[in-house]
């Protein structure tokens, strides 16, 4: 990718977005996927953990949209570990070691 020239950049406005706080993101995931709040809370915490890997080899952490996808898979009857693998782990990285690291993050979700 190439940076835009300053003269081109001046034709646009810039807005910075960040993730909602945990309580709000939990409410969003629960509402959009129709899962219980405790399931949504676990997914949001998992998402936060993946976001902390951004500086450690992961290009992007799990977006709220990916968390909603995982929640919908869980709601449809897919086992939580497989749902998280399909919607989050495998989506965020092709690197096997990184996927294993993220898979390990899912285990507390399953215990909770």
C-alpha positions in Angstrom: 0.0 0.0 0.0 1.0 3.5 -0.6 0.4 6.6 1.5 -1.8 9.3 0.0 -0.2 12.5 -1.0 -0.9 15.4 1.4 -3.0 17.2 -1.3 -5.1 14.1 -1.7 -5.5 13.5 2.1 -6.8 17.0 2.5 -9.9 16.1 0.5 -11.1 13.8 3.2 -12.0 14.0 6.8 -10.5 11.6 9.4 -12.4 9.9 12.2 -10.8 7.6 14.7 -12.8 4.7 16.2 -12.1 2.4 19.0 -13.9 -0.6 20.5 -16.7 0.1 22.9 -16.1 -0.5 26.6 -16.7 -4.1 27.8 -20.2 -3.6 29.1 -21.4 -1.9 25.9 -19.7 -4.4 23.6 -21.2 -7.3 25.7 -24.7 -5.7 25.2 -24.1 -5.3 21.4 -22.9 -9.0 21.0 -25.8 -10.3 23.1 -28.4 -8.2 21.2 -27.1 -8.8 17.7 -26.7 -12.6 18.2 -29.5 -13.3 20.7 -27.2 -15.2 23.1 -27.3 -14.9 26.9 -25.3 -12.1 28.3 -22.8 -14.4 30.0 -21.9 -16.0 26.6 -21.5 -12.5 25.1 -19.3 -11.4 28.0 -17.0 -14.4 27.6 -16.7 -13.7 23.9 -15.9 -10.0 24.5 -13.2 -11.0 26.9 -11.8 -13.4 24.3 -11.9 -10.6 21.8 -10.0 -8.3 24.2 -7.3 -10.9 24.6 -6.8 -11.2 20.9 -6.6 -7.5 20.6 -3.7 -7.6 23.0 -1.8 -9.8 20.6 -1.8 -7.1 18.0 1.7 -6.0 18.9 2.8 -9.7 19.3 2.4 -11.0 15.8 -1.3 -10.6 15.1 -2.2 -8.0 12.5 -5.7 -7.4 13.9 -7.6 -8.6 17.0 -11.2 -9.9 16.9 -13.7 -7.3 15.9 -17.1 -7.0 17.5 -18.5 -8.4 14.2 -16.4 -11.5 14.5 -17.6 -12.0 18.1 -21.2 -11.7 16.9 -20.5 -14.4 14.2 -19.1 -16.7 16.9 -22.1 -16.1 19.1 -24.5 -16.8 16.3 -22.7 -20.1 15.6 -22.9 -21.0 19.3 -26.6 -20.1 19.4 -27.2 -22.4 16.3 -25.8 -25.3 18.3 -22.2 -25.4 17.3 -19.8 -26.3 20.1 -18.2 -23.1 21.5 -14.6 -24.2 20.9 -15.4 -25.0 17.2 -17.5 -21.8 16.9 -14.6 -19.7 18.2 -12.2 -21.5 15.9 -14.3 -20.9 12.8 -15.3 -17.3 13.5 -12.2 -16.0 15.3 -9.0 -18.1 15.5 -8.9 -19.3 11.9 -10.2 -15.9 10.6 -7.5 -13.8 12.3 -4.4 -15.8 11.3 -3.1 -18.6 9.1 -0.1 -19.1 11.4 -0.5 -22.4 13.2 1.4 -21.2 16.4 -0.8 -18.1 16.6 -3.9 -20.1 16.1 -2.8 -22.5 18.9 -2.2 -19.5 21.2 -5.7 -18.2 20.5 -7.2 -21.6 20.9 -5.7 -21.7 24.4 -7.5 -18.5 25.1 -10.8 -20.2 24.3 -10.4 -22.8 27.1 -11.3 -20.4 30.0 -14.4 -19.5 28.0 -15.4 -23.2 27.9 -14.8 -23.6 31.6 -16.8 -20.5 32.5 
